[in-house]
């Protein structure tokens, strides 16, 4: 790991297995600290100021408030937090809505593990990470 401070990440994902896999992957990378992991958007919003994340990985389909509705709420409370949608959905309407609400990237869950780490690095370097099929759709 370089001398820079590990980026703080929160994860909002209702599937326990996927959420735990993201936590493990990010912690093992040595470049990221998982400040918290939530199974719903409401809990993430309630704690976002305290968690002070640099990045939020946000699922769309969640119990209660969905991820797209949560993006502007997270951004309002923590303007510097970059929200990256990580979902199974490749629907152009959802992609457009997420980006309009302030998402900094849009990834699909079927990506290889290294793609998530690479995407977060791309985000830190000013990019807008997207799965290949999503990027094609946006273009």
DSSP file (Angstrom, degrees, kcal/mol; ACC not computed):
  #  RESIDUE AA STRUCTURE BP1 BP2  ACC     N-H-->O    O-->H-N    N-H-->O    O-->H-N    TCO  KAPPA ALPHA  PHI   PSI    X-CA   Y-CA   Z-CA
    1    1 A X              0   0    0      0, 0.0    30,-0.1     0, 0.0    29,-0.1   0.000 360.0 360.0 360.0 141.5    0.0    0.0    0.0
    2    2 A X        -     0   0    0      1,-0.1     4,-0.1     3,-0.0     0, 0.0  -0.092 360.0 -92.6 -75.6-177.9    1.2    3.5   -0.8
    3    3 A X  S    S+     0   0    0      2,-0.1    -1,-0.1     3,-0.0     3,-0.1   0.593  92.8 106.5 -75.5  -9.6    1.5    6.2    1.8
    4    4 A X  S    S-     0   0    0      1,-0.1     2,-0.2     3,-0.0     3,-0.1  -0.360  81.8-100.3 -72.0 153.3   -1.9    7.5    1.1
    5    5 A X        -     0   0    0      1,-0.1    -1,-0.1    -2,-0.0     3,-0.1  -0.466  43.5 -99.9 -72.8 140.1   -4.7    6.9    3.6
    6    6 A X        -     0   0    0     -2,-0.2    26,-0.2     1,-0.1     2,-0.2  -0.349  41.5-112.1 -59.7 136.2   -7.0    4.1    2.7
    7    7 A X  E     -a   32   0A   0     24,-1.8    26,-3.1    -3,-0.1     2,-0.4  -0.473  27.8-124.4 -70.4 140.8  -10.2    5.3    1.2
    8    8 A X  E     -a   33   0A   0     24,-0.2    46,-2.6    44,-0.2    47,-2.1  -0.750  31.8-174.0 -90.9 131.9  -13.3    4.8    3.4
    9    9 A X  E     -ab  34  55A   0     24,-2.9    26,-2.2    -2,-0.4    27,-1.1  -0.960  15.7-161.6-127.7 140.9  -16.2    2.9    1.8
   10   10 A X  E     -ab  36  56A   0     45,-2.1    47,-2.8    -2,-0.4     2,-0.4  -0.940  13.7-150.5-114.7 149.4  -19.7    2.1    2.8
   11   11 A X  E     -ab  37  57A   0     25,-1.7    27,-3.7    -2,-0.4     2,-0.6  -0.967   9.4-168.8-120.5 130.6  -21.7   -0.7    1.2
   12   12 A X  E     +ab  38  58A   0     45,-3.0    47,-2.4    -2,-0.4     2,-0.3  -0.920  34.0 135.8-120.4 103.4  -25.4   -0.8    0.8
   13   13 A X        -     0   0    0     25,-2.7    27,-0.1    -2,-0.6    49,-0.1  -0.960  42.0-156.6-152.8 123.9  -26.4   -4.2   -0.3
   14   14 A X  S    S+     0   0    0     47,-0.3     2,-0.7    -2,-0.3    25,-0.1   0.691  73.5  88.9 -81.8 -17.4  -29.3   -6.3    1.0
   15   15 A X     >  -     0   0    0      1,-0.2     4,-3.0     2,-0.0     5,-0.2  -0.723  67.3-154.1 -83.6 115.0  -27.9   -9.7    0.0
   16   16 A X  H  > S+     0   0    0     -2,-0.7     4,-2.7     1,-0.2     5,-0.2   0.877  91.4  50.4 -55.6 -43.0  -25.8  -10.9    2.9
   17   17 A X  H  > S+     0   0    0      2,-0.2     4,-2.1     1,-0.2    -1,-0.2   0.936 114.9  41.9 -65.3 -46.9  -23.5  -13.1    0.8
   18   18 A X  H  > S+     0   0    0      2,-0.2     4,-2.5     1,-0.2    -2,-0.2   0.925 114.8  51.4 -65.9 -44.6  -22.7  -10.3   -1.8
   19   19 A X  H  X S+     0   0    0     -4,-3.0     4,-2.3     1,-0.2    -2,-0.2   0.938 112.7  45.4 -58.1 -47.9  -22.4   -7.7    1.0
   20   20 A X  H  X S+     0   0    0     -4,-2.7     4,-2.6    -5,-0.2    -1,-0.2   0.861 110.7  54.0 -65.3 -35.8  -19.9   -9.9    2.9
   21   21 A X  H  X S+     0   0    0     -4,-2.1     4,-2.7    -5,-0.2    -1,-0.2   0.915 109.1  48.3 -64.3 -42.6  -18.0  -10.7   -0.3
   22   22 A X  H  X S+     0   0    0     -4,-2.5     4,-2.7     2,-0.2     5,-0.3   0.928 111.4  50.6 -61.9 -45.0  -17.6   -7.0   -1.1
   23   23 A X  H  X S+     0   0    0     -4,-2.3     4,-2.6     1,-0.2     5,-0.2   0.947 113.4  45.0 -57.5 -50.3  -16.4   -6.3    2.5
   24   24 A X  H  X S+     0   0    0     -4,-2.6     4,-2.6     1,-0.2    -2,-0.2   0.932 113.8  49.1 -60.5 -48.6  -13.8   -9.1    2.3
   25   25 A X  H  X S+     0   0    0     -4,-2.7     4,-1.2     1,-0.2    -1,-0.2   0.923 114.9  43.9 -58.0 -47.5  -12.6   -8.1   -1.2
   26   26 A X  H  X S+     0   0    0     -4,-2.7     6,-0.8     2,-0.2     4,-0.6   0.902 114.2  48.7 -69.1 -41.6  -12.1   -4.5   -0.2
   27   27 A X  H >< S+     0   0    0     -4,-2.6     3,-1.1    -5,-0.3    -1,-0.2   0.917 110.9  51.4 -63.8 -42.5  -10.5   -5.2    3.2
   28   28 A X  H 3< S+     0   0    0     -4,-2.6    -1,-0.2     1,-0.2    -2,-0.2   0.755  96.3  69.4 -67.6 -23.8   -8.1   -7.6    1.5
   29   29 A X  H 3< S-     0   0    0     -4,-1.2    -1,-0.2    -3,-0.2    -2,-0.2   0.802  92.2-145.2 -64.7 -26.9   -7.1   -5.1   -1.1
   30   30 A X  S << S+     0   0    0     -3,-1.1    -1,-0.1    -4,-0.6    -3,-0.1   0.383  82.5  83.8  77.9  -5.5   -5.3   -3.1    1.6
   31   31 A X  S    S+     0   0    0     -5,-0.4   -24,-1.8   -25,-0.1     2,-0.4   0.521  85.1  54.0-104.7  -8.5   -6.3    0.1   -0.1
   32   32 A X  E     -a    7   0A   0     -6,-0.8     2,-0.5   -26,-0.2    -2,-0.3  -0.963  60.4-153.5-132.9 144.9   -9.8    0.5    1.3
   33   33 A X  E     -a    8   0A   0    -26,-3.1   -24,-2.9    -2,-0.4     2,-1.0  -0.974  19.2-138.9-112.9 124.8  -11.4    0.6    4.7
   34   34 A X  E     -a    9   0A   0     -2,-0.5   -24,-0.2   -26,-0.2     3,-0.1  -0.743  18.8-174.6 -84.6 106.1  -15.0   -0.5    4.9
   35   35 A X  E     -     0   0A   0    -26,-2.2     2,-0.3    -2,-1.0   -25,-0.2   0.843  66.1 -23.8 -69.5 -34.0  -16.4    2.0    7.3
   36   36 A X  E     -a   10   0A   0    -27,-1.1   -25,-1.7    -3,-0.1     2,-0.4  -0.967  51.7-143.5-170.7 159.3  -19.8    0.2    7.4
   37   37 A X  E     -a   11   0A   0     -2,-0.3     2,-0.3   -27,-0.2   -25,-0.2  -0.995  21.8-168.6-136.3 129.3  -22.0   -2.2    5.4
   38   38 A X  E     -a   12   0A   0    -27,-3.7   -25,-2.7    -2,-0.4     3,-0.1  -0.857  27.1-151.0-122.1 150.9  -25.8   -1.9    5.4
   39   39 A X  S    S+     0   0    0     -2,-0.3    24,-0.5   -27,-0.2     2,-0.3   0.469  86.7  32.3 -95.5  -4.1  -28.7   -4.0    4.2
   40   40 A X  S  > S-     0   0    0     22,-0.1     4,-1.3   -27,-0.1     3,-0.1  -0.990  74.9-123.0-150.7 158.2  -30.9   -1.0    3.5
   41   41 A X  H  > S+     0   0    0     24,-0.6     4,-2.8    22,-0.4     5,-0.2   0.848 105.0  63.3 -69.8 -36.0  -30.6    2.6    2.4
   42   42 A X  H  > S+     0   0    0      1,-0.2     4,-2.3     2,-0.2    -1,-0.2   0.907 104.4  46.6 -58.5 -43.4  -32.3    4.1    5.4
   43   43 A X  H  > S+     0   0    0      2,-0.2     4,-1.5     1,-0.2    -1,-0.2   0.896 112.5  50.7 -66.5 -39.6  -29.6    2.9    7.8
   44   44 A X  H  X S+     0   0    0     -4,-1.3     4,-1.0     1,-0.2    -2,-0.2   0.926 111.3  47.7 -63.2 -44.3  -26.8    4.1    5.5
   45   45 A X  H >< S+     0   0    0     -4,-2.8     3,-0.6     1,-0.2     4,-0.4   0.909 109.5  54.0 -62.8 -42.8  -28.4    7.6    5.2
   46   46 A X  H 3< S+     0   0    0     -4,-2.3    -1,-0.2    -5,-0.2    -2,-0.2   0.829 120.8  30.8 -60.4 -33.5  -28.9    7.7    9.0
   47   47 A X  H 3X S+     0   0    0     -4,-1.5     4,-2.9    -3,-0.2     5,-0.2   0.385  87.4 102.7-108.5   2.4  -25.1    7.0    9.6
   48   48 A X  H <X>S+     0   0    0     -4,-1.0     4,-1.9    -3,-0.6     5,-0.5   0.850  81.8  50.7 -62.0 -36.6  -23.5    8.5    6.5
   49   49 A X  H  45S+     0   0    0     -4,-0.4    -1,-0.2     2,-0.2    -2,-0.1   0.939 115.4  42.8 -65.8 -45.3  -22.2   11.7    8.3
   50   50 A X  H  45S+     0   0    0      1,-0.2    -2,-0.2    -4,-0.2    -1,-0.2   0.891 114.4  50.4 -66.3 -41.0  -20.6    9.6   11.1
   51   51 A X  H  <5S-     0   0    0     -4,-2.9    -1,-0.2    -7,-0.2    -2,-0.2   0.814  87.4-162.2 -67.4 -30.2  -19.2    7.0    8.6
   52   52 A X  T  <5 -     0   0    0     -4,-1.9   -44,-0.2    -5,-0.2     2,-0.1   0.909  16.2-169.0  47.0  56.4  -17.7    9.8    6.5
   53   53 A X      < -     0   0    0     -5,-0.5   -44,-0.2     1,-0.1    -1,-0.1  -0.446  30.7-158.4 -78.0 147.6  -17.2    7.6    3.4
   54   54 A X  S    S+     0   0    0    -46,-2.6    28,-2.7     1,-0.3     2,-0.4   0.791  87.5  23.5 -80.7 -34.5  -15.2    8.6    0.3
   55   55 A X  E     -bc   9  82A   0    -47,-2.1   -45,-2.1    26,-0.2     2,-0.5  -0.981  64.4-160.6-135.9 142.1  -17.2    6.1   -1.7
   56   56 A X  E     -bc  10  83A   0     26,-2.7    28,-3.1    -2,-0.4     2,-0.7  -0.989   9.7-152.8-122.6 122.0  -20.6    4.4   -1.3
   57   57 A X  E     -bc  11  84A   0    -47,-2.8   -45,-3.0    -2,-0.5     2,-0.5  -0.862  25.0-167.2 -90.7 119.7  -21.3    1.2   -3.2
   58   58 A X  E     -bc  12  85A   0     26,-2.7    28,-2.4    -2,-0.7   -45,-0.2  -0.933  16.8-153.5-121.7 121.4  -25.1    1.2   -3.7
   59   59 A X        -     0   0    0    -47,-2.4    28,-0.2    -2,-0.5     3,-0.1  -0.456  11.7-146.4 -76.2 161.6  -27.4   -1.6   -4.8
   60   60 A X  S    S+     0   0    0     26,-0.2     7,-2.5     1,-0.2     2,-1.0   0.880  82.2  62.3 -94.4 -53.2  -30.6   -0.5   -6.5
   61   61 A X  S    S+     0   0    0      5,-0.2   -47,-0.3     6,-0.1     2,-0.3  -0.642  72.4 149.4 -82.3 102.3  -33.1   -3.1   -5.4
   62   62 A X        -     0   0    0     -2,-1.0     2,-0.2     2,-0.2   -22,-0.1  -0.895  54.1 -95.0-130.0 157.0  -33.3   -2.7   -1.7
   63   63 A X  S    S-     0   0    0    -24,-0.5   -22,-0.4    -2,-0.3     2,-0.4  -0.528 100.4  -4.9 -68.4 141.4  -36.0   -3.3    1.0
   64   64 A X  S    S+     0   0    0     -2,-0.2    -2,-0.2   -24,-0.1     2,-0.1  -0.614 132.3  26.9  76.9-131.7  -37.7    0.1    1.7
   65   65 A X  S    S-     0   0    0     -2,-0.4   -24,-0.6     1,-0.1   -23,-0.1  -0.407  85.3-128.3 -66.0 135.4  -36.1    2.9   -0.2
   66   66 A X     >  -     0   0    0     -2,-0.1     4,-1.6     1,-0.1    -5,-0.2  -0.397  22.6-106.2 -83.4 167.5  -34.4    1.9   -3.4
   67   67 A X  H  > S+     0   0    0     -7,-2.5     4,-1.5     1,-0.2    -7,-0.2   0.825 117.1  55.6 -62.7 -35.2  -30.8    2.8   -4.2
   68   68 A X  H  > S+     0   0    0     -8,-0.2     4,-0.7     1,-0.2    -1,-0.2   0.912 109.2  47.4 -66.2 -41.0  -31.7    5.5   -6.8
   69   69 A X  H  > S+     0   0    0      1,-0.2     4,-0.6    -3,-0.2    -1,-0.2   0.831 111.3  53.6 -65.5 -31.5  -33.9    7.3   -4.3
   70   70 A X  H  X S+     0   0    0     -4,-1.6     4,-2.6     1,-0.2     5,-0.3   0.788  90.0  76.4 -75.9 -28.0  -31.0    7.1   -1.7
   71   71 A X  H  X S+     0   0    0     -4,-1.5     4,-2.6     1,-0.2     5,-0.2   0.923  97.3  42.5 -54.1 -53.9  -28.3    8.6   -3.9
   72   72 A X  H  X S+     0   0    0     -4,-0.7     4,-2.1     1,-0.2    -1,-0.2   0.833 113.8  53.9 -66.1 -27.6  -29.4   12.3   -3.6
   73   73 A X  H  X S+     0   0    0     -4,-0.6     4,-1.7    -3,-0.2    -1,-0.2   0.912 110.9  45.1 -69.5 -42.1  -30.0   11.8    0.1
   74   74 A X  H  X S+     0   0    0     -4,-2.6     4,-2.5     1,-0.2    -2,-0.2   0.939 114.7  49.0 -63.4 -46.9  -26.5   10.5    0.6
   75   75 A X  H  < S+     0   0    0     -4,-2.6    -2,-0.2    -5,-0.3    -1,-0.2   0.850 108.4  54.0 -63.8 -35.1  -25.0   13.3   -1.5
   76   76 A X  H  < S+     0   0    0     -4,-2.1     3,-0.4    -5,-0.2    -1,-0.2   0.894 116.8  36.7 -66.5 -39.3  -27.0   15.9    0.4
   77   77 A X  H  < S+     0   0    0     -4,-1.7     2,-0.2     1,-0.2    -2,-0.2   0.788 134.9  23.2 -82.9 -28.9  -25.6   14.8    3.7
   78   78 A X    ><  +     0   0    0     -4,-2.5     3,-2.1    -5,-0.2    -1,-0.2  -0.642  69.3 179.4-139.9  75.7  -22.1   13.9    2.5
   79   79 A X  T 3  S+     0   0    0     -3,-0.4    -1,-0.1     1,-0.3    -4,-0.1   0.730  79.3  55.0 -56.8 -27.6  -21.4   15.9   -0.7
   80   80 A X  T 3  S+     0   0    0      2,-0.1     2,-0.3   -27,-0.0    -1,-0.3   0.606  82.3 106.7 -84.0 -10.2  -17.9   14.5   -1.2
   81   81 A X    <   -     0   0    0     -3,-2.1     2,-0.6    -7,-0.2   -26,-0.2  -0.531  63.5-145.9 -70.8 128.2  -19.1   10.9   -1.1
   82   82 A X  E     -c   55   0A   0    -28,-2.7   -26,-2.7    -2,-0.3     2,-0.5  -0.856  11.4-148.6 -95.9 125.6  -19.0    9.4   -4.6
   83   83 A X  E     -c   56   0A   0     -2,-0.6    21,-3.7    19,-0.5    22,-0.9  -0.831  11.9-170.5 -99.9 125.7  -21.8    6.9   -5.1
   84   84 A X  E     -cd  57 105A   0    -28,-3.1   -26,-2.7    -2,-0.5     2,-0.3  -0.968  18.4-137.5-115.1 120.3  -21.2    3.9   -7.4
   85   85 A X  E     -cd  58 106A   0     20,-2.3    22,-3.5    -2,-0.5     2,-0.5  -0.601  19.2-174.5 -75.3 131.5  -24.2    1.8   -8.3
   86   86 A X  E     + d   0 107A   0    -28,-2.4     2,-0.3    -2,-0.3    22,-0.2  -0.951  27.9 137.0-128.2 110.0  -23.5   -2.0   -8.2
   87   87 A X  E     - d   0 108A   0     20,-2.3    22,-2.0    -2,-0.5    23,-0.3  -0.882  63.4-120.9-147.4 169.6  -26.5   -3.9   -9.4
   88   88 A X  S    S+     0   0    0     -2,-0.3     2,-0.3    20,-0.2    20,-0.1   0.607  83.5 101.8 -87.8 -14.7  -27.8   -6.8  -11.5
   89   89 A X        +     0   0    0      1,-0.1    -2,-0.2     2,-0.0    20,-0.0  -0.536  39.7 174.2 -81.8 132.3  -29.9   -4.4  -13.6
   90   90 A X        +     0   0    0     -2,-0.3     2,-0.4    18,-0.0    -1,-0.1  -0.031  32.0 140.9-118.9  27.6  -28.8   -3.2  -17.0
   91   91 A X     >  -     0   0    0      1,-0.1     4,-2.3     2,-0.0     3,-0.3  -0.576  51.3-140.9 -75.4 126.5  -31.9   -1.3  -17.8
   92   92 A X  H  > S+     0   0    0     -2,-0.4     4,-2.5     1,-0.2     5,-0.2   0.836 100.9  55.7 -60.5 -33.0  -31.1    1.9  -19.6
   93   93 A X  H  > S+     0   0    0      2,-0.2     4,-2.5     1,-0.2    -1,-0.2   0.916 109.2  46.1 -65.0 -42.9  -33.8    3.8  -17.7
   94   94 A X  H  > S+     0   0    0     -3,-0.3     4,-2.7     2,-0.2    -2,-0.2   0.895 111.9  51.4 -67.0 -40.0  -32.3    2.8  -14.4
   95   95 A X  H  X S+     0   0    0     -4,-2.3     4,-2.4     2,-0.2     5,-0.2   0.953 112.3  46.6 -59.3 -49.7  -28.8    3.7  -15.6
   96   96 A X  H  X S+     0   0    0     -4,-2.5     4,-2.5     1,-0.2    -2,-0.2   0.923 113.4  48.3 -59.8 -47.0  -30.0    7.1  -16.7
   97   97 A X  H  X S+     0   0    0     -4,-2.5     4,-2.0     2,-0.2    -1,-0.2   0.916 111.0  50.5 -60.9 -44.4  -31.9    7.8  -13.4
   98   98 A X  H  <>S+     0   0    0     -4,-2.7     5,-2.4     1,-0.2     4,-0.4   0.922 113.3  45.2 -61.4 -44.4  -28.9    6.7  -11.3
   99   99 A X  H ><5S+     0   0    0     -4,-2.4     3,-1.0     1,-0.2    -1,-0.2   0.887 111.6  52.7 -67.9 -38.5  -26.6    9.0  -13.2
  100  100 A X  H 3<5S+     0   0    0     -4,-2.5    -1,-0.2     1,-0.2    -2,-0.2   0.843 106.2  54.4 -64.3 -33.1  -29.1   11.9  -13.1
  101  101 A X  T 3<5S-     0   0    0     -4,-2.0    -1,-0.2    -5,-0.2    -2,-0.2   0.545 132.5 -88.0 -80.5  -6.3  -29.4   11.5   -9.3
  102  102 A X  T < 5 +     0   0    0     -3,-1.0   -19,-0.5    -4,-0.4    -3,-0.2   0.561  68.2 158.3 116.3   9.2  -25.6   11.9   -8.9
  103  103 A X      < -     0   0    0     -5,-2.4    -1,-0.2    -6,-0.2   -19,-0.2  -0.399  29.8-155.1 -64.2 142.0  -24.1    8.4   -9.2
  104  104 A X  S    S+     0   0    0    -21,-3.7     2,-0.3     1,-0.2   -20,-0.2   0.533  73.1   1.4 -94.4  -9.3  -20.4    8.6  -10.2
  105  105 A X  E     -d   84   0A   0    -22,-0.9   -20,-2.3    23,-0.2     2,-0.3  -0.980  57.7-141.6-168.5 167.2  -20.4    5.1  -11.8
  106  106 A X  E     +de  85 130A   0     23,-2.1    25,-1.8    -2,-0.3     2,-0.3  -0.909  23.8 173.7-146.9 111.6  -22.5    2.1  -12.6
  107  107 A X  E     -d   86   0A   0    -22,-3.5   -20,-2.3    -2,-0.3     2,-0.3  -0.865  25.3-130.3-120.0 151.4  -21.3   -1.5  -12.4
  108  108 A X  E >   -d   87   0A   0     -2,-0.3     3,-1.4   -22,-0.2   -20,-0.2  -0.796  20.5-125.9-101.1 147.3  -23.0   -4.8  -12.8
  109  109 A X  T 3  S+     0   0    0    -22,-2.0   -21,-0.1    -2,-0.3    -1,-0.1   0.655 101.6  72.8 -66.5 -16.7  -22.6   -7.5  -10.1
  110  110 A X  T 3  S+     0   0    0    -23,-0.3    -1,-0.3   -22,-0.0     2,-0.1   0.346  73.4 116.9 -82.4  10.7  -21.4  -10.1  -12.6
  111  111 A X  S <  S-     0   0    0     -3,-1.4     5,-0.0     1,-0.1     2,-0.0  -0.398  75.8 -99.7 -74.3 153.5  -18.0   -8.3  -12.9
  112  112 A X    >>  -     0   0    0      1,-0.1     4,-1.0    -2,-0.1     3,-1.0  -0.378  35.5-110.1 -66.6 154.2  -14.8  -10.1  -11.9
  113  113 A X  H >> S+     0   0    0      1,-0.3     4,-1.4     2,-0.2     3,-0.8   0.883 117.9  55.8 -53.0 -43.6  -13.5   -9.1   -8.4
  114  114 A X  H 3> S+     0   0    0      1,-0.3     4,-2.9     2,-0.2    -1,-0.3   0.810  98.1  63.5 -63.6 -28.2  -10.5   -7.2   -9.9
  115  115 A X  H <> S+     0   0    0     -3,-1.0     4,-2.5     2,-0.2    -1,-0.3   0.870 100.2  52.7 -63.7 -36.4  -12.8   -5.1  -12.0
  116  116 A X  H <X S+     0   0    0     -4,-1.0     4,-2.1    -3,-0.8    -1,-0.2   0.951 112.1  44.2 -63.8 -48.0  -14.4   -3.7   -8.8
  117  117 A X  H  X S+     0   0    0     -4,-1.4     4,-1.9     1,-0.2    -2,-0.2   0.929 115.1  48.7 -62.1 -45.7  -10.9   -2.7   -7.4
  118  118 A X  H  X S+     0   0    0     -4,-2.9     4,-2.3     1,-0.2    -1,-0.2   0.886 110.2  52.5 -60.7 -39.3   -9.9   -1.3  -10.8
  119  119 A X  H  X S+     0   0    0     -4,-2.5     4,-2.3     1,-0.2    10,-0.3   0.882 107.4  50.9 -65.7 -38.9  -13.2    0.7  -11.0
  120  120 A X  H  X S+     0   0    0     -4,-2.1     4,-2.1     2,-0.2    -1,-0.2   0.877 110.6  49.3 -67.1 -36.5  -12.6    2.2   -7.6
  121  121 A X  H  X S+     0   0    0     -4,-1.9     4,-1.5     2,-0.2    -2,-0.2   0.906 109.7  51.9 -66.1 -41.2   -9.1    3.3   -8.7
  122  122 A X  H  <>S+     0   0    0     -4,-2.3     5,-2.9     1,-0.2     3,-0.2   0.913 109.0  51.1 -59.3 -43.4  -10.6    4.8  -11.9
  123  123 A X  H ><5S+     0   0    0     -4,-2.3     3,-1.8     1,-0.2    -2,-0.2   0.920 107.7  51.9 -59.8 -46.3  -13.1    6.7   -9.7
  124  124 A X  H 3<5S+     0   0    0     -4,-2.1    -1,-0.2     1,-0.3    -2,-0.2   0.790 106.2  55.8 -62.4 -27.9  -10.3    8.1   -7.5
  125  125 A X  T 3<5S-     0   0    0     -4,-1.5    -1,-0.3    -3,-0.2    -2,-0.2   0.205 130.2 -93.2 -91.5  15.7   -8.5    9.3  -10.7
  126  126 A X  T < 5S+     0   0    0     -3,-1.8    -3,-0.2     1,-0.2    -2,-0.1   0.493  84.4 130.6  92.0   3.8  -11.5   11.3  -11.8
  127  127 A X      < -     0   0    0     -5,-2.9     2,-0.5    -6,-0.2    -1,-0.2  -0.239  58.5-129.2 -84.1 176.2  -13.1    8.6  -14.0
  128  128 A X        -     0   0    0      2,-0.0   -23,-0.2    -2,-0.0   -22,-0.1  -0.830  30.5-144.9-124.5  88.7  -16.7    7.4  -14.1
  129  129 A X        +     0   0    0     -2,-0.5   -23,-2.1   -10,-0.3     2,-0.3  -0.282  27.0 167.0 -64.2 135.1  -16.4    3.6  -13.9
  130  130 A X  B     -e  106   0A   0    -25,-0.2   -23,-0.2   -23,-0.0    -2,-0.0  -0.997  40.6-106.4-144.6 144.3  -18.9    1.6  -15.8
  131  131 A X    >>  -     0   0    0    -25,-1.8     4,-2.7    -2,-0.3     3,-0.5  -0.394  43.3-109.3 -62.0 149.7  -19.3   -2.0  -16.8
  132  132 A X  H 3> S+     0   0    0      1,-0.3     4,-2.3     2,-0.2     5,-0.2   0.887 118.6  49.1 -52.2 -47.4  -18.6   -2.4  -20.6
  133  133 A X  H 3> S+     0   0    0      1,-0.2     4,-1.6     2,-0.2    -1,-0.3   0.844 112.3  49.3 -65.2 -32.5  -22.2   -3.1  -21.5
  134  134 A X  H <> S+     0   0    0     -3,-0.5     4,-2.5     2,-0.2    -2,-0.2   0.913 108.9  52.0 -71.4 -43.1  -23.4   -0.1  -19.5
  135  135 A X  H  X S+     0   0    0     -4,-2.7     4,-2.4     1,-0.2    -2,-0.2   0.906 108.7  51.0 -59.2 -41.9  -20.8    2.2  -21.1
  136  136 A X  H  < S+     0   0    0     -4,-2.3    -1,-0.2    -5,-0.2    -2,-0.2   0.909 110.3  49.9 -60.8 -41.7  -22.0    1.1  -24.5
  137  137 A X  H  < S+     0   0    0     -4,-1.6    -2,-0.2     1,-0.2    -1,-0.2   0.906 111.5  47.8 -63.5 -43.0  -25.6    1.9  -23.5
  138  138 A X  H  <        0   0    0     -4,-2.5    -2,-0.2     1,-0.3    -1,-0.2   0.895 360.0 360.0 -66.6 -41.5  -24.7    5.3  -22.3
  139  139 A X     <        0   0    0     -4,-2.4    -1,-0.3    -5,-0.2    -2,-0.2   0.490 360.0 360.0 -67.8 360.0  -22.7    6.2  -25.4
